[in-house]
């Protein structure tokens, strides 16, 4: 039996000498940023508490306040707040700090689960807007502006809209136009910008939420900048009332914030602010060279700028490399890890997704390209990929998620659940859009859709019974 299983597991992974095309964005500091080495060399000495001279995250007056002001300048925000509980606590604070229980809020249906949980915590009534599906990759991408305008017009009492921009796959909606339309209707625009922390530092990347005029955004520093895991920023535009947000940050953030994580945010911001343009230029050169070499290989298809204008996609962040292949996403993921020592961020039935950052070097892209070519040369088994074409059924809300959670439930067979109210979340992946959320009616159409998903071996997220033979429904 392992005496220190976590430590030993991490050491085993380190000893594999993996090429990380996954977060965090520092990529093990393979670029040897001197600023990151300062944290490494002083790790235990930096692990401190709120003694005189070290300021207090929950009442910043000195060094933390100054650093947050520098972050606000870098992100073109009126105010920036450091998050050491990840983007999740920022999304909780952003949503519950700008709304009150019972408010109506419009939510992109393929949002991160933290958005659903924030609506649960806030007792909010949600109206959803479905993203479009990019058929070539069978993934949920961005929302179409016209779809969102229709939802806003049908719900003039909505307090806010929550948009995911960019998506996990790097696709962006027309956020500027959405902000303009929302503000005309006096609706706040709240953006889960977790995957866009690098946007402000190069005008060849999509525009940031703050540049597009959004009211509040949350960015994960650890995803795409050289910061440690669990670090993020909450950015607020001028004119936004921050009293509620600041209260919620005190509620959701630890009262013992890590100074190591605070130092990491400060360091990553400094690196990006001082050298970000040069570093991201270099990164984009490496990515474009890789994409050019891949463009003539028929076995692989990459999501890119050529998809702008399709299915609500207004821009694409090419630092997310999404590759569809006949080898299948899961299969290719396993091949890259086991045979070539390359770990991707995510895979689904058809695709692999790789996260690139300023921490990557040219050698990593060359090794990735060579590995993908070698997969073809070795005539690896082709996977009969499932292209998910069945239309996603509509939904009908009976009660909000919070009420549903606190209502007594019972377990029944899914095939007998028509007309019942779901007590669970059910999300086929791909495309990653929940077909059911707690508090929504189960219909014959939804049951048939789930059965179709099961028949095609598409994983189901959220539901307790992974086989979806049974489902928890409200006992009403």
C-alpha positions in Angstrom: 0.0 0.0 0.0 1.3 3.5 -0.9 2.2 5.5 2.2 1.7 8.9 0.4 -0.6 8.0 -2.5 -1.1 11.5 -3.8 2.6 12.4 -3.7 3.5 9.1 -5.2 0.9 9.4 -8.0 2.2 12.9 -8.9 5.8 11.7 -8.9 4.8 8.8 -11.2 3.2 11.3 -13.6 6.3 13.6 -13.4 8.6 10.7 -14.2 6.6 9.9 -17.4 8.0 13.2 -18.7 4.7 14.0 -20.3 4.3 16.8 -22.9 1.3 18.7 -21.5 -1.2 20.0 -23.9 -3.5 20.6 -21.0 -3.8 23.2 -18.3 -2.3 24.8 -16.2 -0.8 27.3 -18.6 2.7 27.4 -17.0 3.3 24.0 -18.6 5.7 23.0 -15.8 7.7 26.2 -16.5 9.5 24.5 -19.4 10.2 28.1 -20.7 12.0 28.8 -17.4 10.4 32.2 -16.6 12.6 33.8 -14.0 9.5 35.2 -12.3 8.0 31.7 -11.8 11.3 30.5 -10.4 11.1 33.1 -7.6 7.9 31.4 -6.4 9.4 27.9 -6.7 12.6 28.9 -4.8 10.6 30.6 -1.9 7.5 28.3 -1.9 7.4 27.5 1.9 8.6 31.0 2.9 5.7 32.5 0.9 3.1 30.3 2.5 2.0 32.8 5.1 -1.0 34.4 6.8 -2.3 37.9 7.3 0.6 39.4 9.4 1.5 43.1 9.3 2.9 44.0 5.9 1.2 41.2 4.0 -2.3 42.8 3.6 -5.6 41.0 3.6 -7.4 39.7 0.5 -10.8 40.3 2.1 -9.9 43.9 3.1 -7.0 44.9 0.8 -5.3 48.2 1.5 -1.7 47.6 0.6 0.2 45.2 -1.7 -2.9 43.1 -2.7 -4.9 46.3 -3.5 -2.0 47.6 -5.6 -1.7 44.3 -7.5 -5.4 44.2 -8.1 -5.3 47.7 -9.6 -2.5 46.6 -11.9 -4.6 43.6 -13.0 -7.5 45.9 -13.7 -5.2 48.0 -16.0 -4.1 44.9 -17.8 -7.6 43.6 -18.3 -9.1 47.1 -19.1 -11.5 46.7 -16.2 -12.7 49.3 -13.6 -11.9 46.8 -10.9 -10.3 43.4 -10.7 -10.6 40.9 -7.8 -8.2 38.1 -7.1 -9.8 34.6 -6.9 -7.9 31.8 -5.1 -10.9 29.3 -5.1 -10.8 29.1 -8.9 -13.2 30.7 -11.4 -16.0 28.8 -9.8 -16.1 31.1 -6.8 -16.0 34.1 -9.2 -18.9 32.8 -11.2 -20.9 32.2 -8.0 -20.1 35.8 -6.9 -20.7 37.3 -10.3 -24.2 35.8 -10.6 -25.5 35.9 -7.0 -23.9 39.3 -6.4 -25.8 41.0 -9.2 -29.2 39.3 -8.7 -31.6 38.4 -5.9 -33.7 35.2 -5.2 -36.5 34.9 -7.7 -34.9 37.0 -10.4 -35.1 35.7 -14.0 -31.8 35.1 -15.7 -31.0 34.0 -19.3 -28.3 31.3 -19.4 -26.4 29.7 -22.3 -27.5 26.0 -22.1 -24.0 24.6 -22.6 -22.5 26.6 -19.7 -20.1 25.2 -17.1 -21.8 23.5 -14.2 -20.7 26.3 -11.9 -23.2 28.6 -13.6 -26.0 26.1 -12.9 -24.8 25.8 -9.3 -24.8 29.6 -8.9 -28.4 29.8 -10.2 -29.2 27.0 -7.7 -27.5 28.9 -4.8 -29.2 32.2 -5.8 -32.7 30.7 -6.1 -32.9 32.1 -9.6 -35.4 31.3 -12.4 -33.5 30.4 -15.5 -34.5 30.8 -19.2 -32.1 29.0 -21.5 -30.7 29.8 -24.9 -29.4 26.8 -26.9 -26.0 27.0 -28.6 -25.7 25.9 -32.2 -24.1 22.5 -33.1 -21.1 22.4 -35.4 -21.9 19.3 -37.3 -18.4 18.6 -38.6 -17.2 18.1 -35.1 -20.5 17.4 -33.4 -19.9 19.9 -30.6 -21.9 22.7 -29.1 -20.4 26.0 -30.0 -21.6 29.6 -29.6 -25.0 31.1 -29.4 -26.4 32.9 -32.4 -27.1 36.5 -31.7 -30.6 36.3 -33.2 -31.5 33.4 -31.0 -30.5 35.4 -27.9 -32.4 38.6 -29.1 -35.5 36.4 -29.4 -35.1 35.1 -25.9 -34.5 38.7 -24.6 -37.6 40.0 -26.3 -39.7 37.1 -24.9 -38.3 37.8 -21.4 -38.1 41.6 -20.9 -38.0 41.1 -17.1 -34.7 39.2 -17.2 -32.1 40.7 -14.9 -29.0 39.3 -16.6 -27.6 37.1 -19.3 -24.8 34.6 -18.7 -22.6 33.9 -21.8 -19.7 31.5 -22.1 -17.1 33.1 -24.3 -14.9 31.5 -25.5 -16.3 27.9 -25.2 -14.1 25.0 -24.2 -13.4 24.5 -27.9 -12.3 28.1 -28.5 -15.4 29.4 -30.4 -16.6 32.9 -29.7 -20.0 34.5 -30.1 -20.6 38.1 -31.4 -20.2 39.4 -27.8 -20.1 43.1 -28.8 -23.4 42.8 -30.6 -25.0 40.8 -27.7 -23.8 43.4 -25.2 -25.2 46.2 -27.3 -28.6 44.4 -27.6 -28.7 43.5 -23.9 -27.9 47.0 -22.7 -30.6 48.4 -24.9 -33.0 46.3 -22.8 -31.2 47.2 -19.5 -30.0 43.6 -19.1 -26.6 42.9 -17.5 -24.1 40.8 -19.4 -22.1 38.4 -17.3 -19.4 36.4 -19.0 -17.8 33.1 -18.1 -14.5 33.9 -19.8 -12.5 31.2 -18.0 -10.7 30.2 -21.2 -9.9 33.7 -22.3 -7.4 35.1 -19.8 -4.9 35.6 -22.6 -7.1 37.6 -24.9 -6.2 41.1 -23.8 -2.5 40.7 -24.7 -2.6 40.3 -28.4 -5.0 41.9 -31.0 -4.7 38.8 -33.1 -6.7 36.9 -30.5 -10.5 37.5 -30.0 -11.5 40.5 -28.1 -11.9 40.2 -24.3 -15.2 40.6 -22.5 -14.2 43.9 -21.0 -13.2 45.2 -24.5 -16.7 44.1 -25.7 -18.4 46.1 -23.0 -19.6 43.2 -20.8 -20.5 44.2 -17.2 -18.7 41.4 -15.4 -16.4 38.6 -16.5 -14.4 35.8 -14.8 -11.1 34.6 -16.3 -9.1 31.6 -15.2 -5.5 32.7 -15.0 -4.3 29.1 -14.6 -5.9 27.9 -17.9 -4.1 30.0 -20.4 -1.5 32.1 -18.6 1.5 30.9 -16.6 -0.3 30.8 -13.2 -0.9 28.0 -10.7 -4.1 26.0 -10.6 -7.0 27.5 -8.8 -6.1 31.1 -9.7 -8.5 33.5 -11.5 -9.7 37.1 -11.8 -13.2 38.7 -11.5 -13.3 41.8 -13.7 -15.9 44.5 -13.5 -16.7 47.4 -15.9 -17.3 51.0 -14.9 -20.7 51.7 -13.6 -21.4 48.3 -12.2 -22.5 48.2 -8.5 -19.9 46.0 -6.8 -21.3 45.9 -3.3 -23.2 42.6 -3.9 -20.2 41.1 -5.7 -17.8 42.0 -2.9 -20.1 40.6 -0.3 -20.4 37.3 -2.2 -16.6 37.1 -2.6 -16.3 37.2 1.1 -18.9 34.4 1.3 -17.4 32.0 -1.3 -13.7 32.6 -0.9 -11.6 31.0 1.8 -10.8 33.1 4.9 -7.3 31.7 4.7 -6.3 32.6 1.2 -3.1 31.2 -0.1 -0.3 33.8 -0.6 1.3 31.4 -3.0 -1.7 31.6 -5.2 -1.9 35.3 -4.8 1.7 35.6 -5.8 1.1 33.4 -8.8 -1.7 35.7 -10.1 0.5 38.7 -9.6 3.4 37.0 -11.4 1.3 35.7 -14.4 -0.2 39.1 -14.8 3.2 40.7 -14.8 4.6 38.3 -17.4 1.6 38.8 -19.7 1.5 42.6 -19.2 5.3 43.0 -19.8 6.0 40.3 -22.4 2.6 39.0 -23.4 2.5 40.4 -26.9 5.9 38.9 -27.8 5.1 35.6 -26.1 1.7 35.2 -27.8 3.1 36.2 -31.2 5.6 33.4 -30.8 2.9 31.0 -29.7 0.7 31.9 -32.7 3.6 31.4 -35.1 4.1 27.9 -33.7 0.4 27.1 -33.8 0.0 28.4 -37.4 3.0 26.4 -38.6 1.5 23.3 -37.0 -1.9 24.0 -38.6 -0.4 24.6 -42.0 1.4 21.2 -41.9 -1.8 19.5 -40.7 -4.0 21.1 -43.4 -3.0 18.6 -46.1 -3.5 15.5 -44.0 -6.9 14.1 -44.8 -7.1 11.9 -41.8 -7.4 14.9 -39.5 -9.7 18.0 -39.5 -9.0 21.0 -37.3 -11.5 23.6 -36.1 -10.2 27.1 -37.1 -10.8 30.5 -38.5 -12.5 29.0 -41.6 -15.5 28.2 -39.3 -16.2 31.8 -38.6 -19.7 32.7 -39.7 -20.9 29.2 -39.2 -23.4 28.3 -36.5 -23.0 31.4 -34.4 -19.2 31.3 -34.5 -18.0 35.0 -34.7 -14.4 34.3 -33.9 -12.1 31.4 -33.0 -9.3 31.2 -30.5 -6.8 29.0 -32.3 -4.8 28.5 -29.1 -7.3 25.7 -28.5 -6.5 23.0 -31.0 -9.6 20.8 -31.7 -8.9 17.8 -33.9 -11.5 15.5 -35.3 -10.3 12.2 -36.8 -11.5 8.8 -37.9 -9.5 7.3 -35.1 -12.0 8.7 -32.7 -11.3 11.2 -29.9 -11.0 8.8 -27.0 -8.9 6.3 -29.0 -6.5 9.1 -30.2 -6.3 10.5 -26.7 -5.1 7.1 -25.4 -2.7 6.5 -28.3 -1.0 9.9 -27.8 -0.6 9.3 -24.0 0.5 5.7 -24.1 2.8 5.7 -27.2 4.0 9.2 -27.5 3.9 10.7 -24.0 1.5 13.5 -25.0 -1.5 14.4 -22.8 -4.4 16.3 -24.3 -6.8 18.4 -22.3 -10.0 16.6 -23.3 -11.4 14.1 -25.7 -14.9 13.1 -26.7 -16.3 10.5 -29.2 -14.8 12.2 -32.3 -12.4 14.9 -31.1 -9.3 15.7 -29.0 -8.9 19.2 -27.6 -5.5 20.6 -26.7 -4.8 23.8 -24.7 -1.8 25.8 -25.8 -0.3 28.7 -23.9 2.8 30.9 -23.7 4.4 28.1 -21.7 4.6 25.9 -24.7 7.6 25.8 -27.0 8.1 24.8 -30.7 9.5 21.4 -29.8 6.2 20.4 -28.2 4.3 21.2 -31.5 6.9 19.3 -33.5 6.5 16.3 -31.3 2.7 16.5 -31.5 2.8 16.7 -35.3 5.3 13.8 -35.6 3.1 11.7 -33.3 -0.1 12.3 -35.3 1.8 11.4 -38.5 3.1 8.2 -36.9 -0.4 7.2 -35.8 -1.3 7.2 -39.5 1.9 5.4 -40.6 1.3 2.6 -38.0 -2.2 2.1 -39.5 -3.8 2.4 -36.1 -7.4 1.1 -35.8 -10.0 3.4 -37.2 -12.9 4.1 -34.9 -16.4 4.2 -36.4 -17.1 7.6 -35.0 -20.7 8.4 -34.1 -21.9 11.6 -35.7 -24.7 12.7 -33.4 -27.4 14.1 -35.8 -30.6 13.7 -33.8 -32.2 17.0 -32.8 -32.0 18.0 -29.2 -35.5 18.0 -27.6 -37.0 21.1 -26.1 -37.4 21.6 -22.3 -40.1 22.8 -20.0 -39.4 24.1 -16.5 -41.8 23.2 -13.7 -39.9 24.7 -10.8 -36.4 26.1 -10.3 -33.4 24.0 -9.5 -33.3 25.0 -5.8 -36.9 24.0 -5.2 -36.3 20.8 -7.0 -33.3 19.9 -4.9 -35.2 20.3 -1.6 -38.3 18.3 -2.8 -38.6 14.7 -1.9 -37.5 12.3 -4.7 -38.1 8.7 -5.8 -36.2 6.5 -8.2 -38.1 5.1 -11.1 -37.3 3.5 -14.5 -36.6 6.1 -17.1 -39.0 4.5 -19.5 -41.8 5.1 -17.0 -40.9 8.7 -16.2 -42.8 10.6 -18.9 -44.8 13.5 -17.3 -42.6 13.4 -14.2 -40.3 16.2 -13.0 -36.6 15.4 -13.1 -34.6 15.5 -9.9 -31.3 15.2 -11.8 -29.1 16.7 -14.5 -28.7 14.6 -17.7 -26.2 15.8 -20.3 -25.0 13.7 -23.2 -21.3 14.4 -23.9 -21.0 15.3 -26.7 -22.5 17.7 -27.5 -22.5 18.7 -23.8 -25.9 20.4 -23.7 -28.1 19.2 -20.7 -31.2 17.5 -22.0 -32.7 17.6 -18.5 -32.0 19.8 -15.4 -33.5 19.4 -12.0 -37.1 20.9 -12.0 -37.8 20.2 -15.7 -40.5 17.9 -17.1 -39.5 14.6 -18.6 -41.2 14.0 -21.9 -41.5 11.1 -24.3 -39.3 13.1 -26.7 -36.6 13.4 -24.0 -36.8 9.7 -23.1 -36.4 8.7 -26.7 -33.5 11.0 -27.1 -31.7 9.5 -24.1 -32.3 6.0 -25.4 -30.8 7.1 -28.7 -27.8 8.4 -26.8 -27.4 5.1 -24.9 -27.7 3.0 -28.1 -24.8 5.0 -29.6 -22.6 4.7 -26.5 -22.5 8.4 -25.8 -21.5 9.1 -22.2 -24.2 10.7 -19.9 -23.0 13.2 -17.4 -24.8 14.2 -14.2 -27.2 11.4 -13.7 -26.6 9.1 -10.7 -27.3 5.9 -12.7 -24.8 6.2 -15.4 -26.7 3.6 -17.5 -29.8 5.9 -17.3 -32.0 2.8 -16.7 -33.3 4.7 -13.6 -33.8 8.4 -12.9 -34.6 10.3 -9.7 -37.9 12.3 -10.1 -39.7 14.6 -7.7 -42.2 12.8 -5.5 -45.1 15.2 -6.0 
